[in-house]
Amino acid sequence: MKDRNISTYTLITKYNINPRTINNLKHNKSITLYTMERLCGILNCQPNDVVAFLPDEE
């Protein structure tokens, strides 16, 4: 977001991303694939640019 000069406020007001979704992202909670697709379109990136799969700690 910093690289693209897009703020959280812009995501909420201009792109109608739900504030709860922003909260989920900031707290590493789940989002839908639809939301991921929208965010990647807004940020002009691929899911691999914003998602990392980490192994579960046992």
Secondary structure as UniProt FT lines:
FT   TURN            2..5
FT   HELIX           8..13
FT   HELIX           19..26
FT   TURN            27..28
FT   HELIX           33..43
FT   HELIX           47..50
//
